[in-house]
């Protein structure tokens, strides 16, 4: 599953990013390649932003 930003620039929900993180680790069998590690770092940043957005919206 590859990330394709929406044309409107809307952020994906944290649950969608989390699912992609889980799939990445599942495919990697516990060891990430350099390319996968970079992807993982980007997903973590995206996930953290989505969680912050969810928290801000709930407040």
N, CA, C and O atoms as a GROMACS GRO file, in nm:
protein
  236
    1UNK      N    1   0.085  -0.116   0.000
    1UNK     CA    2   0.000   0.000   0.000
    1UNK      C    3   0.090   0.123   0.000
    1UNK      O    4   0.173   0.140   0.089
    2UNK      N    5   0.074   0.206  -0.098
    2UNK     CA    6   0.155   0.328  -0.104
    2UNK      C    7   0.067   0.448  -0.076
    2UNK      O    8  -0.052   0.449  -0.105
    3UNK      N    9   0.129   0.548  -0.018
    3UNK     CA   10   0.058   0.669   0.019
    3UNK      C   11   0.050   0.761  -0.102
    3UNK      O   12   0.150   0.793  -0.164
    4UNK      N   13  -0.071   0.802  -0.132
    4UNK     CA   14  -0.093   0.903  -0.235
    4UNK      C   15  -0.168   1.017  -0.171
    4UNK      O   16  -0.284   1.001  -0.132
    5UNK      N   17  -0.103   1.133  -0.159
    5UNK     CA   18  -0.172   1.246  -0.096
    5UNK      C   19  -0.298   1.281  -0.171
    5UNK      O   20  -0.303   1.273  -0.294
    6UNK      N   21  -0.399   1.320  -0.097
    6UNK     CA   22  -0.523   1.360  -0.164
    6UNK      C   23  -0.500   1.493  -0.236
    6UNK      O   24  -0.420   1.575  -0.192
    7UNK      N   25  -0.572   1.513  -0.346
    7UNK     CA   26  -0.552   1.638  -0.422
    7UNK      C   27  -0.590   1.761  -0.342
    7UNK      O   28  -0.540   1.870  -0.370
    8UNK      N   29  -0.676   1.747  -0.243
    8UNK     CA   30  -0.717   1.863  -0.165
    8UNK      C   31  -0.618   1.893  -0.053
    8UNK      O   32  -0.627   1.997   0.012
    9UNK      N   33  -0.523   1.802  -0.031
    9UNK     CA   34  -0.426   1.822   0.075
    9UNK      C   35  -0.477   1.781   0.212
    9UNK      O   36  -0.411   1.805   0.312
   10UNK      N   37  -0.595   1.720   0.217
   10UNK     CA   38  -0.653   1.678   0.344
   10UNK      C   39  -0.570   1.565   0.403
   10UNK      O   40  -0.524   1.475   0.332
   11UNK      N   41  -0.552   1.570   0.533
   11UNK     CA   42  -0.475   1.467   0.602
   11UNK      C   43  -0.558   1.340   0.616
   11UNK      O   44  -0.681   1.345   0.626
   12UNK      N   45  -0.489   1.227   0.614
   12UNK     CA   46  -0.557   1.100   0.637
   12UNK      C   47  -0.579   1.083   0.787
   12UNK      O   48  -0.505   1.138   0.868
   13UNK      N   49  -0.681   1.007   0.824
   13UNK     CA   50  -0.702   0.981   0.966
   13UNK      C   51  -0.590   0.895   1.024
   13UNK      O   52  -0.527   0.817   0.953
   14UNK      N   53  -0.566   0.911   1.153
   14UNK     CA   54  -0.460   0.835   1.221
   14UNK      C   55  -0.479   0.686   1.202
   14UNK      O   56  -0.381   0.613   1.187
   15UNK      N   57  -0.602   0.639   1.201
   15UNK     CA   58  -0.627   0.495   1.186
   15UNK      C   59  -0.579   0.443   1.051
   15UNK      O   60  -0.530   0.331   1.042
   16UNK      N   61  -0.592   0.524   0.946
   16UNK     CA   62  -0.546   0.483   0.813
   16UNK      C   63  -0.394   0.477   0.809
   16UNK      O   64  -0.336   0.384   0.751
   17UNK      N   65  -0.329   0.575   0.870
   17UNK     CA   66  -0.182   0.576   0.873
   17UNK      C   67  -0.133   0.459   0.958
   17UNK      O   68  -0.036   0.392   0.922
   18UNK      N   69  -0.198   0.436   1.070
   18UNK     CA   70  -0.161   0.325   1.157
   18UNK      C   71  -0.172   0.192   1.082
   18UNK      O   72  -0.084   0.106   1.096
   19UNK      N   73  -0.276   0.175   1.003
   19UNK     CA   74  -0.291   0.052   0.925
   19UNK      C   75  -0.176   0.035   0.827
   19UNK      O   76  -0.127  -0.076   0.806
   20UNK      N   77  -0.132   0.144   0.767
   20UNK     CA   78  -0.020   0.136   0.674
   20UNK      C   79   0.110   0.103   0.748
   20UNK      O   80   0.193   0.028   0.696
   21UNK      N   81   0.128   0.158   0.868
   21UNK     CA   82   0.247   0.126   0.949
   21UNK      C   83   0.247  -0.023   0.983
   21UNK      O   84   0.350  -0.090   0.970
   22UNK      N   85   0.133  -0.074   1.026
   22UNK     CA   86   0.123  -0.216   1.060
   22UNK      C   87   0.152  -0.305   0.938
   22UNK      O   88   0.220  -0.406   0.950
   23UNK      N   89   0.100  -0.267   0.823
   23UNK     CA   90   0.124  -0.345   0.702
   23UNK      C   91   0.272  -0.343   0.664
   23UNK      O   92   0.327  -0.444   0.621
   24UNK      N   93   0.336  -0.229   0.680
   24UNK     CA   94   0.478  -0.217   0.650
   24UNK      C   95   0.558  -0.314   0.737
   24UNK      O   96   0.642  -0.388   0.686
   25UNK      N   97   0.531  -0.315   0.867
   25UNK     CA   98   0.603  -0.404   0.958
   25UNK      C   99   0.572  -0.550   0.929
   25UNK      O  100   0.659  -0.636   0.941
   26UNK      N  101   0.448  -0.577   0.892
   26UNK     CA  102   0.410  -0.715   0.861
   26UNK      C  103   0.486  -0.766   0.739
   26UNK      O  104   0.536  -0.879   0.739
   27UNK      N  105   0.496  -0.683   0.637
   27UNK     CA  106   0.571  -0.722   0.516
   27UNK      C  107   0.720  -0.736   0.543
   27UNK      O  108   0.788  -0.817   0.481
   28UNK      N  109   0.770  -0.656   0.637
   28UNK     CA  110   0.914  -0.653   0.666
   28UNK      C  111   0.957  -0.768   0.758
   28UNK      O  112   1.076  -0.792   0.774
   29UNK      N  113   0.862  -0.837   0.817
   29UNK     CA  114   0.892  -0.948   0.909
   29UNK      C  115   0.985  -0.904   1.021
   29UNK      O  116   1.073  -0.980   1.062
   30UNK      N  117   0.967  -0.782   1.071
   30UNK     CA  118   1.040  -0.735   1.188
   30UNK      C  119   1.171  -0.663   1.160
   30UNK      O  120   1.231  -0.609   1.253
   31UNK      N  121   1.216  -0.660   1.036
   31UNK     CA  122   1.341  -0.591   1.003
   31UNK      C  123   1.317  -0.503   0.880
   31UNK      O  124   1.284  -0.553   0.773
   32UNK      N  125   1.334  -0.373   0.898
   32UNK     CA  126   1.312  -0.279   0.788
   32UNK      C  127   1.440  -0.256   0.709
   32UNK      O  128   1.548  -0.243   0.766
   33UNK      N  129   1.426  -0.250   0.577
   33UNK     CA  130   1.538  -0.209   0.492
   33UNK      C  131   1.557  -0.058   0.509
   33UNK      O  132   1.476   0.008   0.575
   34UNK      N  133   1.661  -0.005   0.451
   34UNK     CA  134   1.682   0.141   0.459
   34UNK      C  135   1.566   0.217   0.398
   34UNK      O  136   1.522   0.318   0.453
   35UNK      N  137   1.518   0.171   0.285
   35UNK     CA  138   1.406   0.237   0.218
   35UNK      C  139   1.281   0.228   0.305
   35UNK      O  140   1.208   0.326   0.320
   36UNK      N  141   1.256   0.111   0.362
   36UNK     CA  142   1.140   0.093   0.449
   36UNK      C  143   1.151   0.178   0.575
   36UNK      O  144   1.051   0.230   0.624
   37UNK      N  145   1.272   0.191   0.629
   37UNK     CA  146   1.293   0.272   0.748
   37UNK      C  147   1.260   0.419   0.721
   37UNK      O  148   1.201   0.486   0.805
   38UNK      N  149   1.297   0.468   0.605
   38UNK     CA  150   1.265   0.606   0.567
   38UNK      C  151   1.114   0.620   0.554
   38UNK      O  152   1.057   0.719   0.601
   39UNK      N  153   1.049   0.522   0.492
   39UNK     CA  154   0.904   0.524   0.478
   39UNK      C  155   0.837   0.524   0.616
   39UNK      O  156   0.742   0.598   0.640
   40UNK      N  157   0.889   0.440   0.705
   40UNK     CA  158   0.836   0.430   0.841
   40UNK      C  159   0.847   0.564   0.914
   40UNK      O  160   0.752   0.607   0.979
   41UNK      N  161   0.961   0.630   0.902
   41UNK     CA  162   0.978   0.760   0.966
   41UNK      C  163   0.877   0.861   0.914
   41UNK      O  164   0.820   0.938   0.991
   42UNK      N  165   0.855   0.861   0.784
   42UNK     CA  166   0.756   0.954   0.726
   42UNK      C  167   0.616   0.922   0.775
   42UNK      O  168   0.537   1.012   0.804
   43UNK      N  169   0.585   0.792   0.784
   43UNK     CA  170   0.454   0.752   0.834
   43UNK      C  171   0.434   0.793   0.980
   43UNK      O  172   0.326   0.835   1.019
   44UNK      N  173   0.540   0.781   1.060
   44UNK     CA  174   0.530   0.822   1.200
   44UNK      C  175   0.500   0.971   1.212
   44UNK      O  176   0.418   1.013   1.295
   45UNK      N  177   0.565   1.050   1.130
   45UNK     CA  178   0.540   1.195   1.131
   45UNK      C  179   0.396   1.223   1.090
   45UNK      O  180   0.328   1.305   1.151
   46UNK      N  181   0.350   1.154   0.986
   46UNK     CA  182   0.212   1.172   0.940
   46UNK      C  183   0.113   1.127   1.048
   46UNK      O  184   0.012   1.193   1.072
   47UNK      N  185   0.143   1.014   1.113
   47UNK     CA  186   0.055   0.962   1.217
   47UNK      C  187   0.047   1.060   1.334
   47UNK      O  188  -0.062   1.088   1.384
   48UNK      N  189   0.162   1.111   1.377
   48UNK     CA  190   0.164   1.206   1.488
   48UNK      C  191   0.082   1.331   1.455
   48UNK      O  192   0.009   1.382   1.540
   49UNK      N  193   0.093   1.380   1.333
   49UNK     CA  194   0.015   1.497   1.292
   49UNK      C  195  -0.134   1.465   1.292
   49UNK      O  196  -0.216   1.548   1.332
   50UNK      N  197  -0.170   1.346   1.249
   50UNK     CA  198  -0.311   1.306   1.247
   50UNK      C  199  -0.366   1.294   1.389
   50UNK      O  200  -0.480   1.334   1.415
   51UNK      N  201  -0.286   1.240   1.480
   51UNK     CA  202  -0.328   1.228   1.620
   51UNK      C  203  -0.346   1.367   1.680
   51UNK      O  204  -0.444   1.392   1.751
   52UNK      N  205  -0.252   1.458   1.652
   52UNK     CA  206  -0.265   1.596   1.703
   52UNK      C  207  -0.391   1.660   1.649
   52UNK      O  208  -0.463   1.728   1.723
   53UNK      N  209  -0.419   1.641   1.520
   53UNK     CA  210  -0.538   1.700   1.459
   53UNK      C  211  -0.665   1.644   1.524
   53UNK      O  212  -0.760   1.717   1.548
   54UNK      N  213  -0.665   1.513   1.551
   54UNK     CA  214  -0.780   1.451   1.617
   54UNK      C  215  -0.798   1.507   1.758
   54UNK      O  216  -0.911   1.534   1.800
   55UNK      N  217  -0.687   1.526   1.829
   55UNK     CA  218  -0.692   1.577   1.966
   55UNK      C  219  -0.739   1.722   1.966
   55UNK      O  220  -0.819   1.761   2.051
   56UNK      N  221  -0.689   1.800   1.872
   56UNK     CA  222  -0.731   1.942   1.863
   56UNK      C  223  -0.879   1.952   1.830
   56UNK      O  224  -0.949   2.038   1.884
   57UNK      N  225  -0.927   1.864   1.742
   57UNK     CA  226  -1.067   1.868   1.704
   57UNK      C  227  -1.158   1.828   1.820
   57UNK      O  228  -1.270   1.878   1.832
   58UNK      N  229  -1.109   1.739   1.905
   58UNK     CA  230  -1.189   1.693   2.019
   58UNK      C  231  -1.192   1.795   2.133
   58UNK      O  232  -1.281   1.794   2.217
   59UNK      N  233  -1.093   1.882   2.134
   59UNK     CA  234  -1.083   1.979   2.245
   59UNK      C  235  -1.178   2.094   2.234
   59UNK      O  236  -1.180   2.181   2.320
   0.00000   0.00000   0.00000
